[in-house]
Amino acid sequence: MDAYNRLAPFIQDFIYQEKWDELRGIQVAACEVIFDSDDNLLLSSGTASGKTEAAFLPVLTELHNNPSKSVGVMYISPLKALINDQFKRLEQLLIDSHIPVTKWHGDASQTRKNELIKNPEGLLQITPESLESLLTNKRGACLKMFADLRFVIIDEVHSFMRDSRGVQLLCVLERLQNLTGQTPRRIGLSATMGDISMAERWLNTGTNRKCASPVTDEGRRRVRLHVERFVNYADKRDTTERDGSGNVVKVSESGDIGDREHFEYLYKATLDKKTIIFANSREETEFILANLRELALKNKSPDVYRVHHGNVSALLRESAEDEMKAEDEKIVTGATVTLELGIDIGSLDQAVQAGAPLTVSSFAQRMGRCGRRGQIPQLLFTFVENLRVDAADVLGPINWEFIRIIAIIEKYTKEQWLEPIYPHNHPYNLLYHQTMSHLKASGELSSAALASAVLTLGCFRHIPKDDYKRLLEHLLEIDHLERTERGGLIIGREGEKIVNSHKFLTVFLATEYLLVKDESRTIGTVDKIYPVGVRFALAGQAWETVDVNEQSKVIFVKKVPGISLVDWDVDFEVELHTILVRKIQSILACDDTYPYLSDRCVPRLEEIRYIARGSGILQNLVTPLSDKKYAVFPWVGTRQLFTLNYALRGKGIKSKLPWISAVYLEVIYDGSPESLTETIYDILRAGLNLYDLPLPDDIQVRGKYNEFVPQELLRKQFIEDYLDFDGLKEALL
């Protein structure tokens, strides 16, 4: 029997009503795994390839044929907006199924949640934080709610794998298994997955199941790409604006020619086209959209410009999503990562990327947002350079961001390469969080019982018992834990302040924000007080502060004309992989041409190649920059570069990365380039004890609960999970 005929009747009816011609390859493959095995399932394919349906169609069929005695399917998403979006789609699918679907997050109906606790059934949509809350605060209810849980569907797996929320999610799922005695099958969904085997191991954590990852040939899609360049000159140049008759209306002397040309270009390129403009920071997103809105006003064209990022209110974000779904609305939306994930925004005409994407994976996600429903993906890259002349700066004229754009495009479109996701083997901040969460749920436990419950979770398998003992000792010292007369452990006075806060459920770093209101309407949030009379940008509009309530953390504003700036205290760091850095090197060394480069980009690439080849950085490990200053180009990734940086410091040699996304080290050295080269190779040949490196006292991998973890454990996490001497050695020897 084919896959279609094995599906539940209500699903077959849905497929007929939606006028599907056939099931896609990934949907057929998913049906075979779900119906014919006991394995977990990883579905990795492009945006709009039918992954969500591939997971739900067979799973809901199983639930229809063999109803669960509790919640049968749990869908976990990183975003409330994604849950709300999927809820609408599932409601339509489940109309005739008699399978209820309940969404559970901070904005969902409390009445519906209470009904589910009393009568658990059907499908539950939830975030990791809400699941953590359930398990911690309603442990008894969880026994009933999930007593017969069959499937856990995890959307946007790559997003969870990259940060601490993924560790939290795996811990909570395993704790739930230990509580109920059930091990539901897991289904992971992702549009961008570099290392399938690593994702399989992540998905299997704590389940003792195998994982199937069916490979389907959906065919490679064509893609239209174009890269355009604009220049701000350091010298001030006269710019002339003329009216329709050619009369001069304005003459100005300014160095921001490139910025203004850039905005004009984007305005024309997005006119009457449904577009997402991606930028790598909220500030840049706001600034671009504010300038486009001003140009629209000047040209008497409609205001179709919206902004979508984490600091814009949920109401305004959802409004922008709804407008983009409407087929006849030619909305232009500026966004950061919030629209990378799979929220349904309908069919787009194009996507625009301002500057280089932070990673190849990010590029793949953003490209996947356009070209849906049969369209050819169209992605436009734009970047603005600030040119200056400095004869002493040998490498200054090289625009690394421009070369990175080409490298990212080439690695993904030609090779389908994506960055592998590094595992979190020593997440001590999460070890703290899960320890406190488990104690809050369980009450008093002996040290041995606590270690047995927490340290045995799959995410903590690399952490030695001695490290956990040190953490518990430290928590006793700072009153986060307290020892009872019976010798057991309970949450201490200082720990109570943490676990009883509504912020305890989240494990990602979050800035303290102030609410921005226009009368009673919430616009969004900012992370600093803008005093009365000061103007700033938010949600694509300019606002002026009219009142501030510091106690309530609310800024009251009024809308004003013009363009304003806003700045958030956030570092936008990019980590480069060795394979991508080597691609950058090869682009500089070769003579390949790239048809997607504009006429203004082609000579700039040739100029950069000429500089790179003439400087010697492509052939030599060490290149002189000036007297006693050298550039070290090992052409390795950020982690390996950091390792070499600290290794040189260990030899008493001053070394630094010029900026976080640099591909080289800047070194101050008294000897010759040959001597410095030999010193580096001596380090590689002799080996390196990473624990002997002169790391800063406060060195650490950023994490929310780091302040409660002993510094020696944070140092160990940085050494074990971030530095990579083996990778450095392999690349250079």
Summary of the structure (lengths in Angstrom):
residues: 733
radius of gyration: 27.6
end to end distance: 56.1
largest distance: 91.4
contacts: 2360
relative contact order: 0.09
helix: 42%
strand: 18%
